[in-house]
């Protein structure tokens, strides 16, 4: 593939049909996406790791839930250093998950049931075992040397020793963002693990190879991509040192790689080379850490032809001191409303929101935003209603529809996540913290909370596997599981069915305006959605005590169309109660 560059710029990429919506582009406004983390979803062969055959066995479950799209976290060939986000072959399936034939069977099964398949796209980096990187590191004059970020050691410092790295950036998984290659005497950049070298998107050959791979997957019937840290692909080519805060071992390089100088150009080019002209509805969502609302408008404005929506992280940093997930703090509801409301307002006229409480990188929603004790079921239902009735496309992370909770890990040996293991090592060896201190800080927000296996029934290992699971199943699977919920009309699962059906059936949810109400109320989340002639009011009590919603009292006479308690004609909210009213006029 030969890439012809447009004279695109940040404010207005040039397109042949700028401002025109592609046919069916807005189909996702009324859709719900379900994320599967394959190694923890369902194991069909007893090896303790979830697989494609396990997913295939649960297609009727997903269809019954009512979702429209299934997004798979990576299943490509991988050394599994970061559970598949380190890819060594983009065009094949890792044997632990299955085969290309089984993926085709999964795709066909989804399409037969009216659902779409979205794959994870990880192209900021590859595995160090990918043939591209193997060639790149083989010699300084290899044709693929410039496919990655190679740099000389810092002047005056012994190569391979601390401080010799080309700049002071830290990796997202602890340690420096550079690794020394003794054979060639240079360092390569890895914003994540050492086995995840960053691709150099400045090289047009890299971009052409990525686009060719994406087209290959779309030609096989895939319906789109969730794009991992896609706003990291454009970097300031001078790679300057980043500011280093007190108490930090490394500098913050994010100003030089988050939504970098050519990011909009690259995404517009990707759209043109991969998605333009295809005649079926597709979905593109970019994971964009650190994105601003201003940039999100540019990314998601349909006229610019970049991506359909982005994942932003502002609201999932509000329960952390200075954005440090290992320093958790109490979430203030007023801050959550201020954040989500700002994104609703900013993308009201141009662009589109993605809506989520959790995913494979976040703690369990009901433990984080709700009450996973006495009010687990009620708060799980309330969280579903509040999230899904915003303007945007909601995402359900596997097990969320069951009210699955955080896990209790007793020792560092119980964890599997590279982020956790690296942080524990660094904190106990270089930062002077005790094992107990680090374990306490890890507990609330670690990623393994979300990666324990889906709880299918009350049998051994929650029905996930007949073997030994790769990570322990939460012991509460004996009473929190799918088998106990799918036919129970009062279950969390059944409530998710109702919320999803409401989104599908009422245009005000997918197309209506959004107005935040009661922004300063510390307990009640309230907003209105409206279209000409119809409006709904959504009320959620984020507390374990009763509170009255101080909105227009006439709403108490409106029809209550959704709730997690028995309907009552008033504005009093019981603990963790959700009330949704609808009226005409």
C-alpha positions in Angstrom: 0.0 0.0 0.0 1.3 3.4 -0.9 0.2 6.3 1.2 -0.6 9.6 -0.3 -0.6 12.3 2.4 -3.3 14.9 2.6 -2.3 18.4 3.6 -4.3 17.7 6.8 -4.0 19.9 9.8 -5.4 19.9 13.4 -8.3 22.1 12.9 -9.7 20.9 9.5 -8.5 17.8 7.7 -9.2 18.1 4.0 -11.7 15.5 2.7 -13.5 15.0 -0.5 -16.8 15.1 1.2 -16.1 17.1 4.4 -19.2 17.4 6.5 -21.2 14.5 5.1 -22.1 11.6 7.2 -21.3 8.2 5.7 -24.3 5.9 5.3 -25.2 4.2 8.5 -22.4 5.9 10.5 -24.7 6.8 13.3 -26.1 3.3 13.9 -24.1 3.1 17.1 -26.0 5.9 18.7 -28.6 3.4 19.9 -26.2 0.4 20.4 -24.7 -1.2 23.5 -21.2 -2.8 23.4 -20.1 -5.8 25.5 -16.4 -6.2 26.3 -15.0 -9.7 26.6 -11.6 -10.2 28.2 -11.1 -13.6 26.5 -8.7 -15.3 29.0 -11.3 -14.8 31.8 -14.6 -15.3 30.0 -15.2 -19.0 29.5 -12.7 -21.9 29.2 -13.8 -24.8 26.9 -10.9 -27.1 27.2 -9.9 -27.2 30.9 -6.5 -25.5 30.6 -7.6 -22.7 32.9 -7.6 -20.0 30.2 -10.7 -18.7 28.5 -10.9 -19.3 24.7 -12.9 -18.7 21.6 -14.8 -21.9 21.9 -15.8 -20.8 25.3 -17.1 -17.5 23.9 -19.0 -19.3 21.2 -20.7 -21.4 23.9 -22.1 -18.2 25.4 -23.5 -16.4 22.3 -27.1 -17.1 23.3 -26.3 -15.6 26.7 -25.1 -12.4 25.1 -28.0 -12.4 22.7 -30.4 -12.7 25.6 -28.7 -9.8 27.4 -29.5 -7.7 24.3 -26.2 -6.2 23.4 -25.4 -5.2 19.8 -21.6 -5.4 19.6 -19.0 -7.7 21.2 -15.5 -6.3 21.6 -12.7 -8.8 22.2 -9.6 -7.8 24.0 -6.5 -9.1 22.0 -6.5 -12.8 20.9 -3.6 -12.5 18.5 -0.4 -14.5 18.7 1.5 -13.2 21.7 4.1 -14.1 24.3 1.4 -12.9 26.8 3.8 -10.6 28.7 0.9 -8.1 29.0 -1.9 -10.6 28.5 -2.0 -10.2 24.7 -1.4 -6.5 24.4 2.0 -7.5 23.2 1.4 -8.9 19.7 3.9 -10.9 17.8 1.6 -11.8 14.8 -1.3 -9.5 13.9 -2.8 -12.0 11.4 -3.1 -15.1 13.5 -4.8 -16.3 16.8 -2.8 -17.3 19.8 -3.2 -21.1 20.3 -4.2 -20.6 23.9 -7.4 -18.9 22.5 -8.0 -21.0 19.4 -7.8 -20.7 15.7 -8.7 -18.4 12.8 -11.4 -20.9 12.0 -12.9 -20.6 15.4 -12.8 -16.8 15.2 -14.7 -17.0 11.9 -17.3 -19.3 13.6 -17.6 -16.8 16.4 -18.0 -13.9 13.9 -20.6 -15.8 12.0 -22.5 -16.7 15.2 -22.6 -13.1 16.2 -23.8 -11.9 12.8 -26.5 -14.6 12.7 -27.8 -13.2 16.0 -27.7 -9.6 14.8 -24.5 -8.6 16.7 -21.2 -7.2 15.5 -17.6 -8.2 16.2 -15.0 -5.5 17.2 -11.4 -6.5 17.6 -8.8 -4.8 19.8 -6.2 -2.9 17.7 -2.8 -2.5 19.4 -0.6 -0.5 17.1 1.3 1.9 19.3 3.6 -1.0 20.0 4.2 -4.6 19.2 5.8 -7.5 21.0 9.6 -7.6 20.9 9.1 -11.0 19.4 7.2 -9.6 16.4 9.2 -10.2 13.2 9.3 -6.5 12.5 11.1 -5.8 15.8 13.4 -8.9 15.4 14.6 -7.4 12.1 14.7 -3.9 13.5 17.1 -4.9 16.4 19.3 -7.1 14.2 21.5 -4.3 13.0 21.6 -0.5 12.8 21.4 -0.6 9.0 18.5 -3.1 8.8 15.6 -1.7 6.6 13.2 -2.0 9.5 15.5 -0.2 12.0 13.4 3.0 11.6 10.2 1.1 12.3 10.8 1.6 16.0 12.3 4.4 18.1 16.0 3.7 18.5 18.3 6.3 20.1 21.9 6.6 21.2 22.7 6.6 25.0 22.9 10.0 26.7 26.3 11.6 26.2 28.8 11.2 29.1 27.0 8.2 30.8 28.1 4.6 30.5 25.6 2.8 28.1 23.4 0.4 29.9 23.7 2.1 33.3 21.0 4.2 35.1 20.8 7.7 33.6 22.2 6.7 30.2 18.7 6.4 28.7 18.1 8.9 25.8 15.6 10.8 28.0 14.1 10.6 31.4 10.7 9.2 30.6 9.2 6.5 32.8 7.3 3.5 31.6 3.6 3.1 32.4 4.6 -0.2 34.0 7.3 1.2 36.2 11.0 1.6 35.4 12.5 3.7 32.5 10.7 3.9 29.1 13.9 2.7 27.4 15.7 -0.6 27.2 19.4 -1.0 26.2 20.3 -3.4 23.4 23.9 -4.4 23.8 24.2 -5.9 20.4 23.7 -2.6 18.6 24.6 -0.2 21.5 21.3 1.7 21.3 18.1 2.0 23.3 14.6 1.4 22.1 11.5 3.2 23.4 8.8 1.3 25.2 6.1 3.4 26.9 4.8 0.2 28.4 6.6 -3.1 29.2 10.1 -3.9 27.9 8.6 -6.5 25.6 6.4 -3.8 24.0 8.6 -1.6 21.8 6.8 1.4 20.3 6.3 1.6 16.6 7.6 4.7 14.8 4.5 6.1 13.1 6.7 8.8 11.5 7.7 6.1 9.1 5.1 5.8 6.2 6.1 2.1 5.8 4.9 1.4 9.3 1.6 3.1 8.7 1.1 1.3 5.4 1.7 -2.1 7.0 -0.7 -1.3 9.8 -3.4 -0.2 7.4 -2.9 -3.3 5.3 -3.4 -5.5 8.3 -6.6 -3.6 9.3 -8.0 -4.0 5.9 -7.2 -7.7 6.0 -9.3 -8.1 9.2 -12.2 -6.0 7.8 -12.2 -8.1 4.6 -12.6 -11.2 6.9 -15.8 -9.8 8.3 -14.7 -7.9 11.4 -16.9 -4.9 12.1 -14.4 -2.4 13.5 -11.7 -1.8 16.1 -11.2 -0.6 19.6 -7.8 1.1 19.3 -5.5 0.7 22.2 -3.8 4.0 23.4 -4.2 5.3 19.9 -3.4 8.9 20.8 0.1 7.8 21.7 1.1 7.0 18.2 2.3 10.6 17.3 5.3 11.7 19.3 7.4 14.8 19.5 10.3 13.5 17.4 12.9 15.4 19.6 11.9 13.2 22.5 12.8 15.8 25.1 13.1 15.1 28.9 9.8 15.4 30.8 9.2 17.2 34.1 10.1 15.1 37.1 7.9 15.6 40.2 9.3 15.3 43.7 9.5 11.7 44.9 9.3 10.3 41.3 12.1 8.3 39.8 11.4 9.3 36.2 10.1 12.2 34.2 6.7 12.6 32.7 6.9 12.2 29.0 3.1 12.5 28.4 3.2 16.1 27.0 5.3 14.7 24.2 3.3 11.6 23.2 -0.3 12.1 24.3 -2.3 13.5 21.4 1.0 14.4 19.7 1.6 16.8 16.8 0.5 14.5 13.9 -2.2 12.5 15.7 -5.2 13.9 13.8 -3.3 13.6 10.5 -2.6 10.0 11.2 -6.2 9.1 12.2 -7.6 10.9 9.2 -5.2 9.0 7.0 -6.2 5.7 8.7 -9.8 6.4 8.0 -9.1 7.2 4.4 -6.9 4.1 3.8 -9.0 1.6 5.8 -12.6 2.6 6.4 -13.6 5.0 3.6 -15.9 3.6 1.0 -16.8 0.4 2.8 -20.5 -0.3 2.5 -21.3 -1.8 5.9 -21.7 -0.1 9.3 -18.4 -0.2 11.2 -17.3 1.0 14.7 -14.0 2.7 15.6 -13.4 3.7 19.2 -10.0 5.1 20.3 -8.7 4.6 23.8 -7.2 8.0 24.5 -5.6 8.5 27.9 -5.2 12.2 28.9 -7.4 13.4 26.1 -9.0 16.8 26.5 -12.6 17.5 25.6 -11.4 19.9 22.9 -9.3 17.1 21.3 -12.2 14.7 21.7 -14.4 16.9 19.6 -11.8 16.9 16.9 -11.3 13.1 17.1 -15.1 12.3 16.9 -16.5 15.0 14.7 -18.0 12.9 11.8 -17.0 15.6 9.3 -13.3 15.1 10.1 -13.4 11.4 9.5 -11.1 10.1 12.3 -12.9 7.8 14.8 -16.5 7.4 16.0 -15.8 7.9 19.7 -13.1 7.9 22.3 -12.5 6.4 25.7 -11.6 9.3 28.1 -10.2 8.7 31.6 -11.1 11.8 33.5 -13.9 10.3 35.5 -11.9 7.2 36.5 -9.2 9.4 37.9 -11.4 11.3 40.4 -10.9 8.7 43.2 -7.1 9.0 43.0 -4.7 11.6 44.5 -3.2 13.5 41.7 -4.2 10.8 39.2 -2.1 8.2 41.0 -4.1 5.0 41.2 -2.0 3.7 44.0 -3.1 6.6 46.2 -6.9 6.1 46.2 -9.3 8.6 47.8 -13.0 9.0 48.3 -15.0 9.9 45.2 -17.1 13.0 45.5 -20.3 12.7 43.5 -20.3 16.4 42.7 -16.9 16.0 41.0 -18.2 13.0 39.0 -21.2 15.0 37.8 -19.0 17.9 36.9 -16.8 15.7 34.9 -19.3 13.6 33.0 -21.6 16.7 32.5 -18.7 18.6 30.9 -18.2 15.8 28.4 -21.9 15.6 27.7 -21.9 19.3 27.0 -18.7 19.4 24.9 -19.8 16.7 22.6 -23.4 17.8 22.3 -23.2 19.4 18.9 -20.2 17.6 17.3 -18.8 14.2 18.2 -20.0 11.4 20.4 -19.4 10.0 23.9 -18.4 6.5 25.0 -19.9 5.6 28.3 -18.3 3.2 30.8 -17.8 2.5 34.5 -15.3 -0.3 34.1 -13.2 -2.4 31.7 -10.2 -4.7 31.9 -8.0 -1.9 33.2 -10.4 -0.6 35.9 -11.7 -2.0 39.2 -15.2 -3.5 39.3 -17.9 -0.9 38.9 -20.1 -1.9 41.8 -17.1 -2.0 44.2 -15.8 1.4 43.0 -18.9 3.5 42.4 -21.6 1.6 44.3 -21.8 -0.6 47.4 -20.6 -4.1 47.0 -22.0 -5.1 50.5 -25.6 -4.8 51.7 -26.7 -2.8 48.6 -24.7 -4.6 45.9 -27.7 -5.5 43.7 -29.5 -2.2 44.1 -26.4 -0.1 43.5 -25.4 -2.3 40.5 -28.8 -1.6 38.9 -28.7 2.1 39.8 -25.3 2.4 38.1 -26.6 0.7 35.0 -29.5 3.0 34.6 -27.5 6.2 35.3 -24.7 5.3 32.9 -26.8 3.9 30.0 -29.2 6.8 29.9 -26.5 9.4 29.2 -25.9 10.6 25.6 -23.4 8.2 24.1 -22.7 4.6 23.5 -22.6 2.5 26.7 -20.1 -0.3 27.3 -20.8 -3.3 29.5 -17.7 -5.0 30.8 -18.0 -8.8 31.3 -19.6 -9.7 34.6 -20.8 -6.1 35.2 -24.3 -7.3 34.2 -24.1 -9.8 37.1 -22.9 -7.3 39.7 -19.5 -8.9 40.0 -17.2 -7.4 42.7 -13.6 -6.7 43.4 -11.4 -9.6 44.5 -9.5 -9.8 47.7 -5.8 -10.7 47.0 -4.0 -11.8 50.1 -0.4 -11.7 48.8 1.6 -10.3 45.9 1.9 -13.9 44.6 -1.9 -13.9 44.1 -1.6 -11.2 41.4 -1.0 -11.7 37.7 -0.9 -8.2 36.3 2.5 -6.9 35.1 1.5 -3.4 36.2 0.9 -4.6 39.8 4.0 -6.8 39.9 6.3 -4.2 38.6 4.9 -1.5 40.9 5.2 -3.7 43.9 8.9 -4.5 43.1 9.7 -0.8 42.5 7.8 0.4 45.6 9.4 -2.1 47.9 12.9 -1.9 46.6 13.4 1.7 45.4 10.7 3.8 47.2 11.0 2.4 50.7 7.5 1.1 51.2 6.7 -2.1 53.1 4.9 -5.1 51.5 1.9 -4.4 53.7 1.7 -0.7 52.6 1.9 -1.6 49.0 -0.7 -4.4 49.2 -3.1 -2.0 50.9 -2.6 0.6 48.2 -3.0 -1.9 45.4 -6.3 -3.4 46.7 -9.0 -0.9 45.5 -8.0 -0.1 41.9 -5.7 -2.8 40.6 -6.5 -4.3 37.2 -6.7 -7.9 38.4 -10.0 -7.0 40.2 -11.6 -7.0 36.8 -9.7 -10.0 35.4 -11.0 -12.7 37.7 -13.1 -15.2 35.7 -16.7 -14.6 34.9 -18.9 -16.4 37.4 -21.2 -18.7 35.4 -22.6 -20.9 38.2 -22.0 -22.1 41.8 -19.9 -25.1 40.9 -16.1 -25.3 41.4 -14.3 -22.3 39.9 -17.6 -20.6 39.2 -18.2 -22.8 36.1 -15.4 -21.0 34.3 -13.1 -24.0 33.9 -12.8 -27.7 34.8 -9.1 -27.1 35.3 -7.0 -24.7 37.4 -7.8 -21.1 36.5 -5.0 -18.8 35.4 -6.1 -16.4 38.2 -8.3 -17.3 41.1 -12.1 -17.1 40.9 -13.8 -14.8 43.3 -15.2 -16.9 46.2 -18.5 -15.1 46.0 -19.2 -17.0 42.8 -21.2 -19.4 45.0 -24.0 -16.7 45.1 -23.1 -14.2 42.4 -23.3 -16.0 39.1 -25.1 -16.1 35.8 -27.1 -19.3 36.5 -28.8 -17.7 39.5 -29.7 -14.6 37.5 -30.6 -15.2 33.9 -34.2 -16.4 34.7 -34.7 -14.3 37.8 -36.8 -11.2 36.8 -35.5 -9.2 39.8 -31.8 -9.9 39.2 -29.0 -7.5 38.1 -28.9 -9.4 34.8 -32.6 -8.9 34.2 -32.3 -5.2 35.0 -29.5 -4.8 32.5 -31.8 -6.4 29.9 -34.5 -3.8 30.7 -32.1 -0.8 30.5 -30.7 -2.0 27.2 -34.1 -2.6 25.8 -35.2 0.9 26.9 -32.2 2.4 25.0 -33.2 0.4 21.9 -36.9 1.3 22.1 -37.0 5.0 23.1 -35.4 7.5 20.7 -35.0 10.1 23.5 -32.2 7.9 25.0 -30.1 7.7 21.8 -31.0 11.0 20.2 -32.2 13.4 23.0 -30.5 16.4 24.4 -28.8 16.1 27.8 -29.3 18.5 30.7 -27.5 18.0 34.1 -29.6 18.8 37.1 -28.7 19.3 40.8 -25.0 19.7 40.1 -24.2 20.5 43.7 -26.2 17.7 45.4 -23.7 15.4 47.1 -26.0 12.4 47.0 -28.4 12.5 44.0 -27.3 12.2 40.4 -30.1 13.8 38.2 -30.4 14.7 34.5 -33.0 15.2 31.9 -33.0 13.9 28.3 -35.4 15.5 25.8 -36.6 15.5 22.2 -39.5 17.7 20.9 -42.6 16.4 22.6 -41.0 14.0 25.1 -38.5 14.0 28.0 -37.2 11.6 30.6 -35.9 12.4 34.1 -33.2 10.1 35.5 -32.5 10.1 39.3 -29.9 8.0 41.0 -29.1 8.0 44.7 -25.4 7.4 45.3 -25.7 6.7 49.0 -27.0 4.3 51.6 -29.5 6.7 53.0 -32.7 8.3 51.8 -32.6 11.6 49.9 -35.2 13.7 48.1 -34.5 14.8 44.6 -35.2 18.6 44.6 -36.3 18.9 41.0 -39.6 20.1 39.5 -42.3 18.5 41.7 -44.5 17.9 38.8 -42.2 15.0 37.8 -43.8 13.0 40.6 -47.0 12.8 38.5 -45.1 11.5 35.4 -45.0 7.8 34.4 -42.1 5.9 36.1 -40.7 3.7 33.3 -37.7 2.2 35.1 -36.6 1.7 38.7 -34.9 -0.7 41.0 -37.5 -0.5 43.8 -41.3 -0.8 43.5 -42.6 2.3 41.7 -43.8 5.1 43.9 -45.3 8.5 42.8 -42.8 10.7 44.6 -39.3 12.1 44.4 -37.9 10.4 47.5 -35.0 8.1 46.8 -34.3 5.1 49.0 -30.7 3.9 49.4 -29.1 3.4 46.0 -32.4 3.9 44.3 -32.9 4.6 40.6 -36.0 6.3 39.3 -36.7 7.1 35.6 -39.7 9.1 34.7 -41.1 9.8 31.2 -43.6 12.4 30.0 -45.0 13.9 26.9 -45.3 17.6 26.1 
